[in-house]
Amino acid sequence: MPWDASDSVPISALQHYVYCPRQCALIHLEQVWDENLFTLRGRRVHENVDLPHDYNAEGVRVELAVPLWSERLGLIGRADVIEFLPDGTPYPVEYKAGPRRARRADEVQLCAQALCLEEMLGRPVLRGALYHHGSRRRREIRFTTQLRSQVERVIQDVRQLLQDGLMPPPTADERCRDCSLVDACMPFALRDLPAWLEREWK
């Protein structure tokens, strides 16, 4: 079904949600953003792929900053890089500055790009890659049935989150250490608040 523009889910929100639902809400509901070492590195890594243009490299057509959408899923976003193989098959490549993310957050983001490309171009997209800037290496991702199903579930969860407008509770775990929004989120302060109140009232 075609989605109204107001119901469209940004592809980036899927990555944020899988990493941490509260991070997703802070960014996409509260419009909160802050920089840390990882986001600054990410910005620098993306500088070379954020301006739309295309070129050929060893017989492969490469397009940068490609707009993406899916009317079926109600998704909008942009791919860092789309390589078109000699037979015309699109191969999305997502640039990542930081370490490998937990909970398949980056894989979900990349697979969502593939689902958009399949709808836009009318041909299957079975593989793509995450390019990790630190190691200068690609990690190829296969878009399995399981991963595709996870993407569709996450889209529903994010859409519900954005429609409800409710802030999820903090995770207060190892993810918070690397999150640029830790000061806005205050995960450990909120976690420890009930115990603090209990001590104050004794």
Secondary structure, DSSP 8 states (H G I E B T S, - for coil): ----GGG-EEHHHHHHHHH-HHHHHHHHTS------HHHHHHHHHHTTTSS-EEEEETTEEEEEEEEEEETTTTEEEEEEEEEE-TTS-EEEEEEE-S---GGGHHHHHHHHHHHHHHHHHSS---EEEEEETTTTEEEEEE--HHHHHHHHHHHHHHHHHHHHT-------SGGGGG-TTHHHH-HHHHHHHHHHHHHHH-
